[in-house]
Amino acid sequence: MDWSSFSHFLHMDGHGAYVWAAYGMCALLLVIELFGLRNRRAKAAQRLTREARALRSTREI
């Protein structure tokens, strides 16, 4: 498509609100997913650390 100005590009012949809302929603969901993955990874690391400590303490007895 050929836009004569940046404003026309943002407006996208009347579809701009839908298009930019969809891009925004995708970006938001990706950020939420990344934070969730980071949180799950940290919890898994903590769980593995606890299990390793428990295993070492049972071997020492």
Secondary structure, 3 states (H helix, E strand, C coil): CCCCCHHHHHHHHHCHHHHHHHHHHHHHHHHHHHHHHHHHHHHHHHHHHHHHHHHHHHHHC
